[in-house]
Amino acid sequence: MRIRYISYGVHETGGSRHEKFLFDQAVEFYAQTQAVKPEQIRKNKYFQTPLAHLELLIWSFFKSQAELNIVTAKTALMALLRNWFNQKKVWIVMHNFNENDWSSPRLSWYYKTLFKLLRKKNDNKFKVIVVAPFWSHYFKQTLQLPNVHLFPNFFKTNWYQSYCNEPKTKLIHLGQWSSKNDPAIFKLAKHLSQKGWQCYFTTLQPKQTQLSSAHYQIKYFEHFKDYIDAMAKSEYTLALSGIPEGWNRIAHESLLVCTTVIGYNKGGLGDLLKESKSYIVNSTEEAIHLIETNQKACASSEFIHKYDLSQAEKYMIKLCMD
């Protein structure tokens, strides 16, 4: 049995780490009963122009030929068409969905076609996999998609928890440097830096560190443990996204190293904040107030255990057996 993970992109992201773990778990599950040939196929580029998107469609069509194809949202349509009349499986990982995508005629056509096909082919061989209850409800109830399954992010919690003893310093992690952030975060950074806080974003792209300003740094960490160490020494991590989040891995990792998280109730991020009893705010002003009054919150042991690596197997069993 060939199990193929098909993806694209230049940098490893929280989403790609989740997809890779899902792939590894699927290989492990099926290998218990049959011979498995795992294959990872990745296109190391971004596809942003109409011509490039056409290239991605063609590429994903020819690559989606395994007995089980684990694909991303923008490679899903061709995987469905390639396997419409056979018994091969397609698992589509959708971390989130931004309705603003409908504003682009190209993406609007793409997603409308994808969702229409999924509704028409109510077949267990085609499954949509989401990372949070919010998205499970959204795809099932709002978009009326069949065969939606939850497979959360999982973490090696003991490793993260070993950083909880790091002394806190006057650092505030503003999250990942991204256009998805609420633009008001820059005013927040200016206000807090003037009060003596050191604010920083993290980035996956070293060149972006040049965009640092007097009020915040943009930090690139070559080693993952250095990124976690800085997060563990931060008093707060902010998750102030301007779009509905899939889950927000940075916020979850912050909780695991005992750093207080403040965020917006948007998408799966809202699920994370509620489950962990973190702070939910509606504006940067509310976030500033919590920081200046030294409000702190720690995730419960129940929350931490729920997303430990040891819990992944039961989700995989349900995903494969349903």
Phi and psi in degrees as GROMACS dihedral restraints (atoms count N, CA, C in turn):
[ dihedral_restraints ]
;  ai    aj    ak    al  type     phi  dphi    fc
    3     4     5     6     1   -89.3    20    10
    4     5     6     7     1   129.6    20    10
    6     7     8     9     1  -117.6    20    10
    7     8     9    10     1   118.7    20    10
    9    10    11    12     1  -119.9    20    10
   10    11    12    13     1   127.8    20    10
   12    13    14    15     1  -103.2    20    10
   13    14    15    16     1   117.8    20    10
   15    16    17    18     1  -114.1    20    10
   16    17    18    19     1   120.0    20    10
   18    19    20    21     1  -147.4    20    10
   19    20    21    22     1   178.2    20    10
   21    22    23    24     1  -152.5    20    10
   22    23    24    25     1   165.7    20    10
   24    25    26    27     1   128.9    20    10
   25    26    27    28     1   157.0    20    10
   27    28    29    30     1   -88.8    20    10
   28    29    30    31     1   -37.1    20    10
   30    31    32    33     1  -115.0    20    10
   31    32    33    34     1   149.4    20    10
   33    34    35    36     1   -72.0    20    10
   34    35    36    37     1   131.7    20    10
   36    37    38    39     1  -122.5    20    10
   37    38    39    40     1   174.5    20    10
   39    40    41    42     1   -60.1    20    10
   40    41    42    43     1   -37.6    20    10
   42    43    44    45     1   -64.8    20    10
   43    44    45    46     1   -43.9    20    10
   45    46    47    48     1   -69.1    20    10
   46    47    48    49     1   -31.5    20    10
   48    49    50    51     1   -67.1    20    10
   49    50    51    52     1   -38.9    20    10
   51    52    53    54     1   -64.1    20    10
   52    53    54    55     1   -45.2    20    10
   54    55    56    57     1   -62.1    20    10
   55    56    57    58     1   -42.8    20    10
   57    58    59    60     1   -63.7    20    10
   58    59    60    61     1   -40.0    20    10
   60    61    62    63     1   -66.6    20    10
   61    62    63    64     1   -41.1    20    10
   63    64    65    66     1   -58.3    20    10
   64    65    66    67     1   -45.9    20    10
   66    67    68    69     1   -58.0    20    10
   67    68    69    70     1   -48.8    20    10
   69    70    71    72     1   -60.1    20    10
   70    71    72    73     1   -40.2    20    10
   72    73    74    75     1   -67.7    20    10
   73    74    75    76     1   -38.5    20    10
   75    76    77    78     1   -64.7    20    10
   76    77    78    79     1   -42.8    20    10
   78    79    80    81     1   -60.1    20    10
   79    80    81    82     1   -46.1    20    10
   81    82    83    84     1   -62.3    20    10
   82    83    84    85     1   -40.5    20    10
   84    85    86    87     1   -66.7    20    10
   85    86    87    88     1   -51.2    20    10
   87    88    89    90     1   -70.7    20    10
   88    89    90    91     1   -26.4    20    10
   90    91    92    93     1   -68.2    20    10
   91    92    93    94     1   -14.0    20    10
   93    94    95    96     1   -69.6    20    10
   94    95    96    97     1   -23.9    20    10
   96    97    98    99     1  -123.8    20    10
   97    98    99   100     1    -8.2    20    10
   99   100   101   102     1  -159.8    20    10
  100   101   102   103     1   166.5    20    10
  102   103   104   105     1   -72.8    20    10
  103   104   105   106     1   133.4    20    10
  105   106   107   108     1  -124.6    20    10
  106   107   108   109     1   138.2    20    10
  108   109   110   111     1  -116.6    20    10
  109   110   111   112     1    99.9    20    10
  111   112   113   114     1   -79.0    20    10
  112   113   114   115     1   138.7    20    10
  114   115   116   117     1  -137.5    20    10
  115   116   117   118     1   131.8    20    10
  117   118   119   120     1  -116.2    20    10
  118   119   120   121     1   123.1    20    10
  120   121   122   123     1  -124.4    20    10
  121   122   123   124     1   119.8    20    10
  123   124   125   126     1  -132.5    20    10
  124   125   126   127     1   132.8    20    10
  126   127   128   129     1   -96.3    20    10
  127   128   129   130     1   112.3    20    10
  129   130   131   132     1   -84.6    20    10
  130   131   132   133     1    65.6    20    10
  132   133   134   135     1  -161.9    20    10
  133   134   135   136     1   165.7    20    10
  135   136   137   138     1  -101.7    20    10
  136   137   138   139     1   152.5    20    10
  138   139   140   141     1  -122.6    20    10
  139   140   141   142     1    99.7    20    10
  141   142   143   144     1  -115.6    20    10
  142   143   144   145     1   -30.1    20    10
  144   145   146   147     1   -88.4    20    10
  145   146   147   148     1   161.1    20    10
  147   148   149   150     1   -55.8    20    10
  148   149   150   151     1   -40.9    20    10
  150   151   152   153     1   -66.4    20    10
  151   152   153   154     1   -40.5    20    10
  153   154   155   156     1   -66.2    20    10
  154   155   156   157     1   -37.5    20    10
  156   157   158   159     1   -65.3    20    10
  157   158   159   160     1   -36.4    20    10
  159   160   161   162     1   -62.4    20    10
  160   161   162   163     1   -41.1    20    10
  162   163   164   165     1   -59.4    20    10
  163   164   165   166     1   -42.6    20    10
  165   166   167   168     1   -63.2    20    10
  166   167   168   169     1   -40.9    20    10
  168   169   170   171     1   -62.1    20    10
  169   170   171   172     1   -46.1    20    10
  171   172   173   174     1   -64.9    20    10
  172   173   174   175     1   -45.9    20    10
  174   175   176   177     1   -59.3    20    10
  175   176   177   178     1   -47.0    20    10
  177   178   179   180     1   -67.8    20    10
  178   179   180   181     1   -30.5    20    10
  180   181   182   183     1   -62.0    20    10
  181   182   183   184     1   -47.1    20    10
  183   184   185   186     1   -76.0    20    10
  184   185   186   187     1   -21.8    20    10
  186   187   188   189     1   -88.3    20    10
  187   188   189   190     1   -17.5    20    10
  189   190   191   192     1   -87.8    20    10
  190   191   192   193     1    64.8    20    10
  192   193   194   195     1  -125.6    20    10
  193   194   195   196     1    13.2    20    10
  195   196   197   198     1   -83.9    20    10
  196   197   198   199     1   170.6    20    10
  198   199   200   201     1   -67.6    20    10
  199   200   201   202     1   -32.1    20    10
  201   202   203   204     1  -132.3    20    10
  202   203   204   205     1   119.8    20    10
  204   205   206   207     1  -111.4    20    10
  205   206   207   208     1   118.9    20    10
  207   208   209   210     1  -101.3    20    10
  208   209   210   211     1   114.7    20    10
  210   211   212   213     1  -128.2    20    10
  211   212   213   214     1   163.7    20    10
  213   214   215   216     1   -91.0    20    10
  214   215   216   217     1   173.1    20    10
  216   217   218   219     1   -58.9    20    10
  217   218   219   220     1   -41.8    20    10
  219   220   221   222     1   -86.6    20    10
  220   221   222   223     1     0.8    20    10
  222   223   224   225     1  -112.4    20    10
  223   224   225   226     1     4.2    20    10
  225   226   227   228     1   -74.5    20    10
  226   227   228   229     1   -40.0    20    10
  228   229   230   231     1   -59.1    20    10
  229   230   231   232     1   -47.1    20    10
  231   232   233   234     1   -69.8    20    10
  232   233   234   235     1   -31.2    20    10
  234   235   236   237     1   -65.5    20    10
  235   236   237   238     1   -38.5    20    10
  237   238   239   240     1   -64.1    20    10
  238   239   240   241     1   -48.5    20    10
  240   241   242   243     1   -63.3    20    10
  241   242   243   244     1   -39.6    20    10
  243   244   245   246     1   -62.1    20    10
  244   245   246   247     1   -33.1    20    10
  246   247   248   249     1  -114.9    20    10
  247   248   249   250     1    20.9    20    10
  249   250   251   252     1   -62.4    20    10
  250   251   252   253     1   -38.5    20    10
  252   253   254   255     1  -107.5    20    10
  253   254   255   256     1    10.2    20    10
  255   256   257   258     1  -118.0    20    10
  256   257   258   259     1  -170.9    20    10
  258   259   260   261     1  -103.5    20    10
  259   260   261   262     1    10.4    20    10
  261   262   263   264     1   -74.4    20    10
  262   263   264   265     1   149.4    20    10
  264   265   266   267     1   -99.4    20    10
  265   266   267   268     1   149.1    20    10
  267   268   269   270     1  -131.7    20    10
  268   269   270   271     1   122.1    20    10
  270   271   272   273     1  -108.3    20    10
  271   272   273   274     1   121.5    20    10
  273   274   275   276     1  -104.9    20    10
  274   275   276   277     1   116.2    20    10
  276   277   278   279     1   -90.5    20    10
  277   278   279   280     1   117.2    20    10
  279   280   281   282     1  -121.7    20    10
  280   281   282   283     1   103.2    20    10
  282   283   284   285     1   -71.0    20    10
  283   284   285   286     1   -34.3    20    10
  285   286   287   288     1  -162.3    20    10
  286   287   288   289     1  -179.1    20    10
  288   289   290   291     1  -150.6    20    10
  289   290   291   292     1   122.6    20    10
  291   292   293   294     1  -100.6    20    10
  292   293   294   295     1   114.9    20    10
  294   295   296   297     1   -62.1    20    10
  295   296   297   298     1   -15.8    20    10
  297   298   299   300     1   -65.8    20    10
  298   299   300   301     1   -17.6    20    10
  300   301   302   303     1   -61.0    20    10
  301   302   303   304     1   -23.0    20    10
  303   304   305   306     1   -66.0    20    10
  304   305   306   307     1   -18.6    20    10
  306   307   308   309     1   -70.7    20    10
  307   308   309   310     1   -20.1    20    10
  309   310   311   312     1   -91.1    20    10
  310   311   312   313     1   119.7    20    10
  312   313   314   315     1   -55.0    20    10
  313   314   315   316     1   -38.2    20    10
  315   316   317   318     1   -67.0    20    10
  316   317   318   319     1   -48.6    20    10
  318   319   320   321     1   -71.0    20    10
  319   320   321   322     1   -34.5    20    10
  321   322   323   324     1   -59.6    20    10
  322   323   324   325     1   -47.5    20    10
  324   325   326   327     1   -60.5    20    10
  325   326   327   328     1   -43.7    20    10
  327   328   329   330     1   -59.7    20    10
  328   329   330   331     1   -53.2    20    10
  330   331   332   333     1   -70.6    20    10
  331   332   333   334     1   -37.2    20    10
  333   334   335   336     1   -60.9    20    10
  334   335   336   337     1   -41.2    20    10
  336   337   338   339     1   -67.2    20    10
  337   338   339   340     1   -44.5    20    10
  339   340   341   342     1   -59.5    20    10
  340   341   342   343     1   -48.9    20    10
  342   343   344   345     1   -68.0    20    10
  343   344   345   346     1   -35.7    20    10
  345   346   347   348     1   -63.4    20    10
  346   347   348   349     1   -42.2    20    10
  348   349   350   351     1   -66.3    20    10
  349   350   351   352     1   -40.4    20    10
  351   352   353   354     1   -64.2    20    10
  352   353   354   355     1   -38.7    20    10
  354   355   356   357     1   -68.1    20    10
  355   356   357   358     1   -37.7    20    10
  357   358   359   360     1   -71.6    20    10
  358   359   360   361     1   -38.2    20    10
  360   361   362   363     1  -100.9    20    10
  361   362   363   364     1    76.3    20    10
  363   364   365   366     1   -78.0    20    10
  364   365   366   367     1    76.4    20    10
  366   367   368   369     1  -129.3    20    10
  367   368   369   370     1   134.4    20    10
  369   370   371   372     1   -64.0    20    10
  370   371   372   373     1   -13.2    20    10
  372   373   374   375     1   -75.7    20    10
  373   374   375   376     1   -17.8    20    10
  375   376   377   378     1  -108.4    20    10
  376   377   378   379     1   116.8    20    10
  378   379   380   381     1  -130.2    20    10
  379   380   381   382     1   142.8    20    10
  381   382   383   384     1  -102.9    20    10
  382   383   384   385     1   128.8    20    10
  384   385   386   387     1  -114.7    20    10
  385   386   387   388     1   126.9    20    10
  387   388   389   390     1  -121.5    20    10
  388   389   390   391     1   166.0    20    10
  390   391   392   393     1  -106.8    20    10
  391   392   393   394     1    -6.4    20    10
  393   394   395   396     1  -147.9    20    10
  394   395   396   397     1   150.9    20    10
  396   397   398   399     1   -56.0    20    10
  397   398   399   400     1   -36.6    20    10
  399   400   401   402     1   -54.7    20    10
  400   401   402   403     1   -45.6    20    10
  402   403   404   405     1   -76.1    20    10
  403   404   405   406     1   -29.5    20    10
  405   406   407   408     1   -60.8    20    10
  406   407   408   409     1   -46.6    20    10
  408   409   410   411     1   -65.8    20    10
  409   410   411   412     1   -41.8    20    10
  411   412   413   414     1   -62.4    20    10
  412   413   414   415     1   -49.4    20    10
  414   415   416   417     1   -71.4    20    10
  415   416   417   418     1   -32.4    20    10
  417   418   419   420     1   -77.4    20    10
  418   419   420   421     1   -49.2    20    10
  420   421   422   423     1   -89.0    20    10
  421   422   423   424     1   -47.3    20    10
  423   424   425   426     1   -76.8    20    10
  424   425   426   427     1   -47.0    20    10
  426   427   428   429     1   -94.2    20    10
  427   428   429   430     1    -8.0    20    10
  429   430   431   432     1    59.2    20    10
  430   431   432   433     1    41.2    20    10
  432   433   434   435     1   -89.8    20    10
  433   434   435   436     1   138.2    20    10
  435   436   437   438     1   -83.8    20    10
  436   437   438   439     1   165.7    20    10
  438   439   440   441     1    55.5    20    10
  439   440   441   442     1    51.5    20    10
  441   442   443   444     1   -98.8    20    10
  442   443   444   445     1   129.3    20    10
  444   445   446   447     1  -128.6    20    10
  445   446   447   448     1   142.8    20    10
  447   448   449   450     1   -93.2    20    10
  448   449   450   451     1   126.4    20    10
  450   451   452   453     1  -138.5    20    10
  451   452   453   454     1    96.8    20    10
  453   454   455   456     1   -69.7    20    10
  454   455   456   457     1   174.4    20    10
  456   457   458   459     1   -73.3    20    10
  457   458   459   460     1   139.6    20    10
  459   460   461   462     1  -125.2    20    10
  460   461   462   463     1   152.9    20    10
  462   463   464   465     1  -137.2    20    10
  463   464   465   466     1   152.6    20    10
  465   466   467   468     1   -81.8    20    10
  466   467   468   469     1    82.2    20    10
  468   469   470   471     1   -63.3    20    10
  469   470   471   472     1   -35.1    20    10
  471   472   473   474     1   -61.0    20    10
  472   473   474   475     1   -37.8    20    10
  474   475   476   477     1   -65.5    20    10
  475   476   477   478     1   -46.2    20    10
  477   478   479   480     1   -63.3    20    10
  478   479   480   481     1   -43.1    20    10
  480   481   482   483     1   -63.6    20    10
  481   482   483   484     1   -22.1    20    10
  483   484   485   486     1   -65.6    20    10
  484   485   486   487     1   -14.9    20    10
  486   487   488   489     1   -90.0    20    10
  487   488   489   490     1    -1.9    20    10
  489   490   491   492     1   -66.5    20    10
  490   491   492   493     1   -18.4    20    10
  492   493   494   495     1   -87.0    20    10
  493   494   495   496     1    -1.4    20    10
  495   496   497   498     1   -63.1    20    10
  496   497   498   499     1   133.7    20    10
  498   499   500   501     1   -67.2    20    10
  499   500   501   502     1   136.5    20    10
  501   502   503   504     1   -76.8    20    10
  502   503   504   505     1   142.1    20    10
  504   505   506   507     1  -123.1    20    10
  505   506   507   508     1   174.8    20    10
  507   508   509   510     1   -80.6    20    10
  508   509   510   511     1    58.6    20    10
  510   511   512   513     1  -110.9    20    10
  511   512   513   514     1   144.1    20    10
  513   514   515   516     1  -129.2    20    10
  514   515   516   517     1   119.9    20    10
  516   517   518   519     1   -86.0    20    10
  517   518   519   520     1   117.2    20    10
  519   520   521   522     1   -85.7    20    10
  520   521   522   523     1     4.5    20    10
  522   523   524   525     1    91.2    20    10
  523   524   525   526     1  -166.2    20    10
  525   526   527   528     1   -80.3    20    10
  526   527   528   529     1   139.6    20    10
  528   529   530   531     1   -66.0    20    10
  529   530   531   532     1   115.9    20    10
  531   532   533   534     1  -162.1    20    10
  532   533   534   535     1   151.4    20    10
  534   535   536   537     1   -70.7    20    10
  535   536   537   538     1   -12.2    20    10
  537   538   539   540     1   -77.2    20    10
  538   539   540   541     1   -12.5    20    10
  540   541   542   543     1   -68.9    20    10
  541   542   543   544     1   148.8    20    10
  543   544   545   546     1   -59.9    20    10
  544   545   546   547     1   124.3    20    10
  546   547   548   549     1   -56.7    20    10
  547   548   549   550     1   -22.8    20    10
  549   550   551   552     1   -67.2    20    10
  550   551   552   553     1   -10.8    20    10
  552   553   554   555     1   -64.1    20    10
  553   554   555   556     1   -24.8    20    10
  555   556   557   558     1   -73.3    20    10
  556   557   558   559     1   -36.9    20    10
  558   559   560   561     1   -66.4    20    10
  559   560   561   562     1   -38.3    20    10
  561   562   563   564     1   -60.5    20    10
  562   563   564   565     1   -46.5    20    10
  564   565   566   567     1   -61.4    20    10
  565   566   567   568     1   -41.2    20    10
  567   568   569   570     1   -62.8    20    10
  568   569   570   571     1   -45.0    20    10
  570   571   572   573     1   -61.8    20    10
  571   572   573   574     1   -47.8    20    10
  573   574   575   576     1   -71.9    20    10
  574   575   576   577     1   -35.2    20    10
  576   577   578   579     1   -65.3    20    10
  577   578   579   580     1   -33.8    20    10
  579   580   581   582     1   -71.0    20    10
  580   581   582   583     1   -17.4    20    10
  582   583   584   585     1   -94.0    20    10
  583   584   585   586     1     3.4    20    10
  585   586   587   588     1   102.6    20    10
  586   587   588   589     1     1.7    20    10
  588   589   590   591     1   -83.1    20    10
  589   590   591   592     1   148.1    20    10
  591   592   593   594     1  -101.9    20    10
  592   593   594   595     1   112.5    20    10
  594   595   596   597     1  -102.8    20    10
  595   596   597   598     1   140.9    20    10
  597   598   599   600     1  -147.8    20    10
  598   599   600   601     1   146.3    20    10
  600   601   602   603     1   -98.8    20    10
  601   602   603   604     1   158.7    20    10
  603   604   605   606     1  -110.2    20    10
  604   605   606   607     1   155.9    20    10
  606   607   608   609     1  -142.7    20    10
  607   608   609   610     1   155.2    20    10
  609   610   611   612     1   -94.7    20    10
  610   611   612   613     1    -6.3    20    10
  612   613   614   615     1  -118.6    20    10
  613   614   615   616     1   110.9    20    10
  615   616   617   618     1   -53.2    20    10
  616   617   618   619     1   -35.0    20    10
  618   619   620   621     1   -64.1    20    10
  619   620   621   622     1   -24.5    20    10
  621   622   623   624     1   -71.1    20    10
  622   623   624   625     1   -15.1    20    10
  624   625   626   627     1   -61.8    20    10
  625   626   627   628     1   -23.0    20    10
  627   628   629   630     1   -68.9    20    10
  628   629   630   631     1   -13.0    20    10
  630   631   632   633     1   -88.6    20    10
  631   632   633   634     1     4.9    20    10
  633   634   635   636     1   -58.0    20    10
  634   635   636   637     1   152.4    20    10
  636   637   638   639     1  -127.2    20    10
  637   638   639   640     1  -174.5    20    10
  639   640   641   642     1   -68.5    20    10
  640   641   642   643     1   -20.9    20    10
  642   643   644   645     1  -104.2    20    10
  643   644   645   646     1   -11.5    20    10
  645   646   647   648     1  -157.2    20    10
  646   647   648   649     1   152.9    20    10
  648   649   650   651     1  -104.1    20    10
  649   650   651   652     1   153.3    20    10
  651   652   653   654     1  -114.1    20    10
  652   653   654   655     1   114.5    20    10
  654   655   656   657     1  -107.9    20    10
  655   656   657   658     1   135.4    20    10
  657   658   659   660     1  -111.4    20    10
  658   659   660   661     1   127.4    20    10
  660   661   662   663     1  -109.8    20    10
  661   662   663   664     1   119.4    20    10
  663   664   665   666     1   -68.4    20    10
  664   665   666   667     1   -33.3    20    10
  666   667   668   669     1  -113.9    20    10
  667   668   669   670     1   134.8    20    10
  669   670   671   672     1   -59.3    20    10
  670   671   672   673     1   -39.8    20    10
  672   673   674   675     1   -64.0    20    10
  673   674   675   676     1   -28.1    20    10
  675   676   677   678     1   -71.4    20    10
  676   677   678   679     1   -37.4    20    10
  678   679   680   681     1   -62.4    20    10
  679   680   681   682     1   -44.0    20    10
  681   682   683   684     1   -68.2    20    10
  682   683   684   685     1   -38.9    20    10
  684   685   686   687     1   -61.6    20    10
  685   686   687   688     1   -43.1    20    10
  687   688   689   690     1   -64.4    20    10
  688   689   690   691     1   -40.6    20    10
  690   691   692   693     1   -63.5    20    10
  691   692   693   694     1   -40.1    20    10
  693   694   695   696     1   -67.5    20    10
  694   695   696   697     1   -27.5    20    10
  696   697   698   699     1   -86.2    20    10
  697   698   699   700     1    -6.6    20    10
  699   700   701   702     1   -81.6    20    10
  700   701   702   703     1   143.1    20    10
  702   703   704   705     1   -73.0    20    10
  703   704   705   706     1   -36.0    20    10
  705   706   707   708     1  -141.5    20    10
  706   707   708   709     1   150.1    20    10
  708   709   710   711     1  -118.6    20    10
  709   710   711   712     1   132.8    20    10
  711   712   713   714     1  -104.9    20    10
  712   713   714   715     1   136.6    20    10
  714   715   716   717     1  -124.4    20    10
  715   716   717   718     1    79.6    20    10
  717   718   719   720     1  -110.1    20    10
  718   719   720   721     1    67.4    20    10
  720   721   722   723     1   -80.1    20    10
  721   722   723   724     1   144.5    20    10
  723   724   725   726     1   -89.1    20    10
  724   725   726   727     1    -4.5    20    10
  726   727   728   729     1  -127.9    20    10
  727   728   729   730     1   162.7    20    10
  729   730   731   732     1   -63.8    20    10
  730   731   732   733     1   121.2    20    10
  732   733   734   735     1   -79.7    20    10
  733   734   735   736     1   153.5    20    10
  735   736   737   738     1   -69.6    20    10
  736   737   738   739     1   -56.7    20    10
  738   739   740   741     1  -150.9    20    10
  739   740   741   742     1   -51.0    20    10
  741   742   743   744     1    90.5    20    10
  742   743   744   745     1    85.8    20    10
  744   745   746   747     1   -63.9    20    10
  745   746   747   748     1   -35.9    20    10
  747   748   749   750     1   -61.9    20    10
  748   749   750   751     1   -42.8    20    10
  750   751   752   753     1   -62.7    20    10
  751   752   753   754     1   -42.4    20    10
  753   754   755   756     1   -64.5    20    10
  754   755   756   757     1   -45.1    20    10
  756   757   758   759     1   -61.7    20    10
  757   758   759   760     1   -36.3    20    10
  759   760   761   762     1   -61.4    20    10
  760   761   762   763     1   -44.1    20    10
  762   763   764   765     1   -62.2    20    10
  763   764   765   766     1   -37.4    20    10
  765   766   767   768     1   -67.5    20    10
  766   767   768   769     1   -24.9    20    10
  768   769   770   771     1  -101.5    20    10
  769   770   771   772     1    18.2    20    10
  771   772   773   774     1    67.5    20    10
  772   773   774   775     1    36.1    20    10
  774   775   776   777     1  -105.4    20    10
  775   776   777   778     1   131.2    20    10
  777   778   779   780     1   -66.2    20    10
  778   779   780   781     1   136.6    20    10
  780   781   782   783     1  -113.2    20    10
  781   782   783   784     1   135.5    20    10
  783   784   785   786     1  -124.4    20    10
  784   785   786   787     1   129.5    20    10
  786   787   788   789     1  -156.3    20    10
  787   788   789   790     1   176.2    20    10
  789   790   791   792     1   -91.0    20    10
  790   791   792   793     1   147.9    20    10
  792   793   794   795     1   -83.2    20    10
  793   794   795   796     1    76.8    20    10
  795   796   797   798     1  -130.3    20    10
  796   797   798   799     1   120.4    20    10
  798   799   800   801     1    62.3    20    10
  799   800   801   802     1  -144.0    20    10
  801   802   803   804     1   -65.4    20    10
  802   803   804   805     1   -24.4    20    10
  804   805   806   807     1   -57.9    20    10
  805   806   807   808     1   -38.1    20    10
  807   808   809   810     1   -60.7    20    10
  808   809   810   811     1   -41.0    20    10
  810   811   812   813     1   -59.2    20    10
  811   812   813   814     1   -46.0    20    10
  813   814   815   816     1   -60.6    20    10
  814   815   816   817     1   -47.6    20    10
  816   817   818   819     1   -64.2    20    10
  817   818   819   820     1   -39.6    20    10
  819   820   821   822     1   -69.4    20    10
  820   821   822   823     1   -46.5    20    10
  822   823   824   825     1   -63.2    20    10
  823   824   825   826     1   -37.8    20    10
  825   826   827   828     1   -87.8    20    10
  826   827   828   829     1    -2.9    20    10
  828   829   830   831     1    58.4    20    10
  829   830   831   832     1    40.3    20    10
  831   832   833   834     1   -86.0    20    10
  832   833   834   835     1   178.7    20    10
  834   835   836   837     1   -87.1    20    10
  835   836   837   838     1   127.6    20    10
  837   838   839   840     1  -105.9    20    10
  838   839   840   841     1   128.5    20    10
  840   841   842   843     1  -126.6    20    10
  841   842   843   844     1   162.7    20    10
  843   844   845   846     1  -108.5    20    10
  844   845   846   847     1    -4.7    20    10
  846   847   848   849     1  -158.7    20    10
  847   848   849   850     1   163.6    20    10
  849   850   851   852     1   -68.5    20    10
  850   851   852   853     1   -28.1    20    10
  852   853   854   855     1   -61.7    20    10
  853   854   855   856     1   -40.7    20    10
  855   856   857   858     1   -66.2    20    10
  856   857   858   859     1   -37.1    20    10
  858   859   860   861     1   -64.5    20    10
  859   860   861   862     1   -43.5    20    10
  861   862   863   864     1   -60.1    20    10
  862   863   864   865     1   -42.1    20    10
  864   865   866   867     1   -60.8    20    10
  865   866   867   868     1   -44.0    20    10
  867   868   869   870     1   -62.1    20    10
  868   869   870   871     1   -40.2    20    10
  870   871   872   873     1   -69.4    20    10
  871   872   873   874     1   -44.6    20    10
  873   874   875   876     1   -71.6    20    10
  874   875   876   877     1   -21.5    20    10
  876   877   878   879     1   -98.5    20    10
  877   878   879   880     1     9.7    20    10
  879   880   881   882     1    58.4    20    10
  880   881   882   883     1    43.2    20    10
  882   883   884   885     1   -79.8    20    10
  883   884   885   886     1   133.6    20    10
  885   886   887   888     1  -130.3    20    10
  886   887   888   889     1   150.0    20    10
  888   889   890   891     1  -147.3    20    10
  889   890   891   892     1   137.4    20    10
  891   892   893   894     1  -116.6    20    10
  892   893   894   895     1   144.0    20    10
  894   895   896   897     1   -71.4    20    10
  895   896   897   898     1   144.7    20    10
  897   898   899   900     1   -75.0    20    10
  898   899   900   901     1   161.6    20    10
  900   901   902   903     1   -64.0    20    10
  901   902   903   904     1   -31.4    20    10
  903   904   905   906     1   -63.8    20    10
  904   905   906   907     1   -43.4    20    10
  906   907   908   909     1   -63.5    20    10
  907   908   909   910     1   -46.1    20    10
  909   910   911   912     1   -60.9    20    10
  910   911   912   913     1   -45.3    20    10
  912   913   914   915     1   -66.3    20    10
  913   914   915   916     1   -35.1    20    10
  915   916   917   918     1   -58.6    20    10
  916   917   918   919     1   -31.0    20    10
  918   919   920   921     1  -112.2    20    10
  919   920   921   922     1    22.5    20    10
  921   922   923   924     1   -74.8    20    10
  922   923   924   925     1   153.4    20    10
  924   925   926   927     1   -53.2    20    10
  925   926   927   928     1   -31.6    20    10
  927   928   929   930     1   -64.5    20    10
  928   929   930   931     1   -16.6    20    10
  930   931   932   933     1   -91.1    20    10
  931   932   933   934     1    -6.3    20    10
  933   934   935   936     1   -68.1    20    10
  934   935   936   937     1   -34.2    20    10
  936   937   938   939     1   -59.2    20    10
  937   938   939   940     1   -41.6    20    10
  939   940   941   942     1   -66.4    20    10
  940   941   942   943     1   -32.9    20    10
  942   943   944   945     1   -70.0    20    10
  943   944   945   946     1   -38.9    20    10
  945   946   947   948     1   -66.9    20    10
  946   947   948   949     1   -40.6    20    10
  948   949   950   951     1   -59.7    20    10
  949   950   951   952     1   -46.6    20    10
  951   952   953   954     1   -63.9    20    10
  952   953   954   955     1   -40.9    20    10
  954   955   956   957     1   -63.2    20    10
  955   956   957   958     1   -41.7    20    10
  957   958   959   960     1   -78.4    20    10
  958   959   960   961     1   -30.7    20    10
  960   961   962   963     1   -89.2    20    10
  961   962   963   964     1   -26.4    20    10
